């Protein structure tokens, strides 16, 4: 068998057959960009979630006088 014939890709005449199973070059580019988009969307969503639920500062809590370091009794 001639080696040059086996190295050539098989050209499909029906465009319906050009899917992920037969065209790995086109599908790998699509899957790469899909993966990049999903990672960027996940990072953006995680950053937004952390920003929404961030620590908003020290709350003003009323502490009873008898529980202080130097207790104040009546």
N, C-alpha and C positions, 0 to 999 in steps of 0.2 A: 504494500500500500504506500502511496506517495505521502510523504510527511507534510508537504505544503498544503494538501487538501484537508488534513485533519486539524490544522492550526487555524483555519479560517472559520469565522463564526457563521452560523446558519442564518441566512436571511429569511425572515418570515414575510410572506406576502399578505397575510391577513392582519390588519392592525389590531384586531381584538386579541390576538395572541401575544401582543407585546405588553406583558404585564410583569409583575415582580418575579415570576418564576422563569421568564425567558430573557428579560432585559435587566441584568444585574447592574449595569452601569447607570442607567437612568434611575432605577429604583434606589440605588445606594446614595445617589446625590439627593434624592427626595427624602430618604430616611435620615441622612445627615442633617439637612436643614430642619426637618421635623424635630429631631433630637435637640438641636441648638435652640429652637423656638420653645420647646417644652422646658428646657433647663432655665432659659431666661425668664419664662413666665413663672416658674416655680420660685426662682430667686426674687423676682419682683413681688410675688404674692407673699412670700415669707417676710420680706422687708416691710411691706405694707402692714402685715399683721403685727409685727413687732412694734411698728410705729404707732398703730392704733391703741395697742395695749401697753404702752410704755408707762414707766413710773412717773406719775404726775407731781411728785413732790411730797414733802413731809406734811402729813395731816395735822391739824390743830386738835390734839386730844386733851381733854380735861382730866388731869390726874388728881385723885383725892389727896389731900394734905397728909393723911396718916400713912401713906405708902411711899413718901419721899425718902431720900437718903437721910435727911435730918427731919424726922416726922414732926408735924405740927399738930398738937392735940388741943382740943377745946378746953 
